[in-house]
Amino acid sequence: MADDFKWLDEFVESYLNALGDMDFTTLRPFSWLQFHPLYAKEWSERLGTLVEEVAKKDVGKKELAEFGFSSGVWRDQLLFLLFDLKSARVEKKKRLTLARFFNEALHAVLKGDYYGLHGSNVGHSEQEVKRMLHEIPWEPGKPEHSRLVGKLYTAAIHLVNGLYGDIYTGYGTDNFGSYDASGKYGKGHILVIRHFGDLKPVDLWASAQELPCKSMDIYTVYKDVQFTCDAISCHSIFKGDVLEGLVDFAVNVDGKFVDSFAEMEALKDKLMHHSVRQWQELTSLNFEQTKRKGLLQRCFVFKKVFEKAGMDWRPTKGMREAVRNKPFADENYWGVPTDKTGRKREFWKKAMDPRIDFYPKG
C-alpha cells in the first residue's frame, strides 16, 4: 500500500512549500481550516458516494479531463479533502480511496509536474503548445501592452476572489506554463497562459448575469523572462523585465480573440468595476449567509462531476444542518504548535497525510 501512494510524499511536500508561513486567518471570508471542519463528516461521505457513482458509470480519465477543470480544482480540493478526512476521522482505507480518485483526476488534466513541486503548471501537451504558437492571432507586445495585460489579469482575479472567496479561486483561475516557445521564436522565449474558466457563475450569484464575460484566456510570449508557480498556481513569480520582455500577446474572451485595444481597455474597466461590487456583495453577507454561500461555492466547484454521477450538485440537508448556528473552528481545534521551528511544518505534514493516523484535537 505504501508504494501505491508514494506520490503523496510529493503532493504533501509541494503544498507545505506553497503554504509556507501563510497566515490563514487573513483569508476571507474564511479559511478551510475554519469552515470545513463543521461539515467534514458530511462532505467526506458525499464524496465517497460520488466516487462510487462515478465508478458505476465507468467515468474514465478522458471524461474527467473533458470536464474542463484545471489543476487548481483538483489540487486545492484534494488538499482540503485531506484535512476534512482527518477532521471526520475517516478510517485510513477510505481516506486513501478518495485520495487516489483525486490523483487520477490530476493525471487526467495535467501533462507533468502534477503537484506543482517543480515550479510549473503543465496543462497542455507539446503538440497543443506548438499549435497555439502557430495558430493564435498574435499581437506584437510593447510595454504599454504588458501593463494592459497585467491590469486585465488583476481585475479578473480580484473578481474571482469575490465570486469564489479566497480559497476556491482555483476553480475560477489558473496560470499555465512556462512552455518552451523557442521552436517558433528562438532561444530564450516562453509561453505563459492565464486562464479564467468561469467568470459568470449565475448558479452562485444572481447578479452574475451582469458580468461582462464567462471565460478569458490571456496568452503571452516573453523573451528572457522566467515564470514559476507553486501548487497553488495563481502563486506565480516572474523574473526579468516583463515590460520589455513581452514579445507577443493575445486575449480570448468567450471563445473569440479580441484584436481591439479599446475593447480590452473597456473589458478591464468593467472587470475592475464588478470586482469591487462583487467583493462588497460577498463581504456584506451575515455569518449564517456566509456559511450557506460557502457550502454552495464548494459544491458548485464539482457541479459537472455531481451531475455526471446523477447526483444533485447542491448542498445536502445534512451539510446545511451541520453548519447551522455553529462557530468556526479555531486554533484550539487544530492544536497547531505556536513556535516557528520545524515542529509547525511537521504538524501540518502529519495532519495532511492520509497514510498517518493523526487527527486534530477537536
Secondary structure, DSSP 4 states (H G I P E B T S, - for coil): -TGGGTHHHHHHHHHHHHHTT--GGGSSS--HHHHGGGGHHHHHHHHHHHHHHHHHTT--HHHHHHT---HHHHHHHHHHHHHHHHHTT--HHHHHHHHHHHHHHHHHH-SB-TTSTTS-BB-S-HHHHHHHHHHS--EE--HHHHHHHHHHHHHHHHHHHHHHTTTSHHHHEEEEEEEE-HHHH-TTEEEEEEEE--S--TTT-GGGGGSS-S-EEEEEEEES-EEEE-SSTT-EEEES-HHHHEEEEEEEETTEEE--HHHHHHHHHHHHHHHHHHHHHHHTS-HHHHHHHHHHHHHHHTHHHHHHTT---SPPHHHHHHHTT-PPP-HHHHT---SSSHHHHHHHHHHH-TTS------
